[in-house]
Amino acid sequence: MELLNKLDTHLQLLQDKHQIRQRRAVETPCAPRLTVDGRDMLAFCSNDYLGLAAHPKVAAAMHEGVDLYGAGSGASHLISGHSRAHVQLEERLAEFLAPHLADARALYFCTGYMANLGVITGLAVGDRNTEVFSESLNHASLIDGGRLSRTTLKVYPHADVAALESMLADSTASNKIVVTDSLFSMDGDLAPLPQLLALCERHGAWLIVDDAHGFGALGENGRGALEHFNLRSPNLVYVGTLGKAAGVGGAFVAAHSSVIETLIQRARPYIFTTAAPPALAHALLASLDIIAGAEGRERRAHLNALIAQLDDGLRLQKWQRIPSITAVQAIVIGANEDAMRASAALWEQGIWVGGIRPPTVPVGTARLRVTLSAAHTAQDVAQLVEALNALERRS
Ligand SMILES: *Cc1c(COP(=O)(O)O)cnc(C)c1O
């Protein structure tokens, strides 16, 4: 059939460019040691930065949530799917982040992807008077949110505060929205948030910060990039995801209560979808207890020690590690097939490190992306460092 031929031609093109992605089936809980496609592997690719995805207390809370609320929510939040567990989670998140936001409230979304679509489209009130200023390395969900908002979309170069400043100064829009990842997920570097926030305050713009990789992992108490940079402002609109360091799933927006009320009324990815199972929200209460408490501090300290160990141990000459103080460590190799060959060689040794290719990263910067977790041991990281150093020498 002609329609199918078109698809096959397209797939063959991806194959030729070494861009076909494949999924692997994991048979055990998310952890550094897992069984995948029948093989026992040491994995450095999850976003489970604190090791909470399979934490006994979080898993037990999930069971308890099912006992209390059953399996599903049954409806969207604005109909009858809004459960007491969702209310408790939102109150707990708002309280947790209150030191950084004015009159803080939080809103729980099914996924971070949806939260980002919702927050940008929801804040674009009076569509045509809104301009969205988007950082060039932003996550796909922020890019899609900008497109869906039907506003004028302007992209500023990576971490370029001066370029953004002149764009904001030139703008005549009555509603300005700057959106940025806090921690760039494929590079591991941090956005210059204090400077961006100062600009936004000067120009009367919102600053939407997507802290998907920072929430729970950064800051003394796990309050993410807000705490790491000690930010506080009514202009801040914070997006945290709960499937990464928090180990469960879903996401939230935290901001001034007027922002949250606006999103409840306007954000279509919030309104027109079935509420996430209440058991997830119930499990997240347990995960927040860990993040905010002594165990969370210990886990972050261990994670930081592992990051320092990797930093100390790698002796790379041809490959280029992107400087990063975070759990995301990118090693740029260059060509797609070279990066995929390196990933395959590690796989053969029982080490699972993802190879990242265009279009996720710019052409010519295919890379290995190592993510560390508090669930890793120093021996795990030593094994990885040794394998990477040896592989680069042989390549
Ligand atoms: C993972 C991620 C998201 C999406 O969050 P999900 O809850 O997985 O949908 C959004 N932004 C960034 C930067 C991410 O890394």
The ligand as a Tripos MOL2 file, in Angstrom:
@<TRIPOS>MOLECULE
LIG
   15    15     1     0     0
SMALL
NO_CHARGES

@<TRIPOS>ATOM
      1 C1         11.4990   14.7450   31.7350 C.3       1 LIG1
      2 C2         11.3180   16.1900   31.4240 C.ar      1 LIG1
      3 C3         10.0540   16.7480   31.2340 C.ar      1 LIG1
      4 C4          8.8280   15.8850   31.1420 C.3       1 LIG1
      5 O1          8.4460   15.3810   32.3600 O.3       1 LIG1
      6 P1          7.6000   14.0420   32.3880 P.3       1 LIG1
      7 O2          6.9860   14.0420   33.7390 O.co2     1 LIG1
      8 O3          8.5530   12.9410   32.1580 O.co2     1 LIG1
      9 O4          6.5760   14.1610   31.2960 O.co2     1 LIG1
     10 C5          9.9610   18.1040   31.0910 C.ar      1 LIG1
     11 N1         11.0540   18.8970   31.0640 N.ar      1 LIG1
     12 C6         12.2900   18.3830   31.2060 C.ar      1 LIG1
     13 C7         13.4580   19.3020   31.1780 C.3       1 LIG1
     14 C8         12.4570   17.0210   31.3680 C.ar      1 LIG1
     15 O5         13.6830   16.5100   31.4750 O.3       1 LIG1
@<TRIPOS>BOND
     1     1     2 1
     2     2     3 ar
     3     2    14 ar
     4     3     4 1
     5     3    10 ar
     6     4     5 1
     7     5     6 1
     8     6     7 2
     9     6     8 1
    10     6     9 1
    11    10    11 ar
    12    11    12 ar
    13    12    13 1
    14    12    14 ar
    15    14    15 1
@<TRIPOS>SUBSTRUCTURE
     1 LIG1         1 GROUP 0 **** ****
